[in-house]
Amino acid sequence: MRLQISPVHHLLHNMKSTVLTCLLALTGMVLKAQSNAAPSEHLVFSFASDAVAKIHKVKIVQSAYTSYFAVHNYNGGYNGLQQTPDSSKGSSHTLIASLWDPNTSGGIYSSVFYAAPNTYTGRFGGEGDGWQSINPYNWTLNTWYNIAIRSWKSKGNMYVATFIQNLSTNQWFLTSILAEPSPAGYLGSGNDAFLENWDGSNAAWDGRFKRKAFFKDCWNLDAAGNWSKHTSRYFSANANDAGRNGIYDRAFNAGYDATEDAYFMEHGADVTPGAGFGTGRTLTLPVQTNQGTAPVLTTASVTGVSASYAPGKIIVNWTTDNTKSPQLAAKVEILSGSTVVQTYIDTVPQRRADTLTTSLAAGTYTARVTVEDIFNGMATPVTGTFSITSGTTWYKLKNVFSGKYLDVKNNSTANSATLVQNAASSNYSQQWSLSTGGVTTIVNRGSGKAIDLPGSAQDLGTHPIQYTLNGGGTNQQWHLVGAGSGAYLIQSNMSNHYILDDSASSTTNGTGIILYSYTGTGTANQQWTLETVSTLAAPLAIAASDMQAAPASQAGNMDIQVYPNPVTSTLHVQLGETKTAKYTQLVITDLSGHRMKVVNINNTGNIDVSRLQAGLYFITGNGVTKQFVKQ
């Protein structure tokens, strides 16, 4: 006998269901709102062999928030361009690079070796753990970008540098260098570009917005220096993501565009798969018609070299053409006549200066710099000469009116830092050499840079700066004109012949020095006296560069990584070694060999260097020495 349920019972049952639903809503137990993300998509390229470098071009033509246009997904890491609603890193249009830990649970981590100014670095998680860098690159739509990654191995680590080139200006930019304990290979043979709408739960940026990008000229450079292009390629839209994609699960498409000579991926909005997909989600792609047999590349170019000598050290600076292929490594040579008396080679793409710790006799020398670029091209060597007298004398320049000393603002070692006056200190930024040869070049001891009139400006009120020696340019030439009672006017050799002036006869620390006119012997605020600096202790005989290897008998398996470099306040130190002790003692010394700080760390640590004066320092532990610059 079948029981009959009355209409009243139905009504009561429905009322109970309604009440239960309301209660669930009130207690926050209802299911999360439907996600409608545009489908994740991949362009997968296969190559014949492992790569030490990869390049790939991208042009984004349509975008929205929560979009990731990944250009390289290689063994262990990935990089690309994002549009994010979070602009806390300086822009919503960012450049990101990430490297996974080889084994987080086992304590084997990736790390940051270098990050460009304004670049955020930090740990990430969720899909594996590792280190990432985010730069406010502020990329724009409808612009082609060339993203290159270059790897190399040194002392048990593999380093991965991420570069980007804006092809409308040809300007290159190095965003970061990430590192991991050396794997068996390098970057791997494959490459995966992908397009992702990482949040489909918000109507402000879900799949209703179309995203589209073009990709072309994907290349691998192997360890033997051979370029190869992909042997096969295909497109794939993620399967089994219907719950995440919602109504946009079939809003994907890809193909080859003959006009752009590029592959494209698009998703979201009213996008539908092309006929070649049928009911599937993958598509084999044709060969790029005009890719050629090798990439079209420039070669690195060194545009200038300067060098100066202080007792026990040679400071060599060089500049490169930023529209040419970026620097990977540099060889710095010091020559006496045609004889090379010292050579140093390092692989530090961001470096444009080396300090070689050595003593030289009086004479004229040549500094020669040869740069290797990230694609193995060799730049034409460029030279700069410098002279050493029987002994470099360092002076402090004291203003007669204020009693303050000529100084570099904030003890900076950077180009374009302005000159100020400050109370007497032992800082190298207040010490100057006067090299003469008819005219005088005034070189700062802390930076190795010369007093310079920026852009050869010589108007009243111009603020002199320090800048890399330019080989004798008039804007770095000065005369010391006697003003009586042991005082001098410091007169520019530019046509106006204006002089250095304590602005408004100030007695305040930090007052900027200006260029100004004078009559006769000038006024007290325009007069300077020279005080000879006492001889300091001889420099330590230690390695000239922070990539110099320590003897195996001393260092064992240890390495020291320090960053950021240059540093303002906090120096991060990471040891790469098989540790047998609970901690390692690190000693920081200045160029004179004076011990500035001693710390003990275990594997990683942060060192407060904010109280150090600006200049070059050495950090030593277990026989390994690295250098860093304090700004």
Secondary structure, DSSP 8 states (H G I E B T S, - for coil): ------HHHHHHHHHHHHHHHHHHHHTT-S----------EEEEEE-SS--SEEEEEEEEEE--SSEEEEEEEETTEEEEEEE-S--TTS-SEEEEEEEE-SBTTTTB--EEEEE-TT-EEEEE-SSS-EEEEEE-----TT-EEEEEEEEEEETTEEEEEEEEEETTTTEEEEEEEEEEE--SSSS-S-EEEEEEE---S-TTTSTTS-EEEEEEEEEEE-TTS-EEE-SEEEEEE-SS-HHHHGGGTT-EEEEEETTTTEEEEEESTT----GGGTTSSEEE----TT--SS-------EEEEEEEEETTEEEEEEEE-TTS--EEEEEEEEEETTEEEEEEEE--TT--EEEEE----SEEEEEEEEEEETTS-B---EEEEEEE-SS---EEEEETTT--EEEEGGG--STT-BEEEE-----GGG-EEEEESSSEEEEETTT--EEE-GGG--STT---EEE---SS-GGG-EEEEEEETTEEEEEE-STT--EEEEGGG--STT-BEEEE---TT--GGG-EEEEE-----------SSTT----HHHHTT--EEEESSSBSSEEEEEE-S---SS-EEEEEEETT--EEEEEEESSEEEEE-TTS-SEEEEEEETTEEEEEEE-
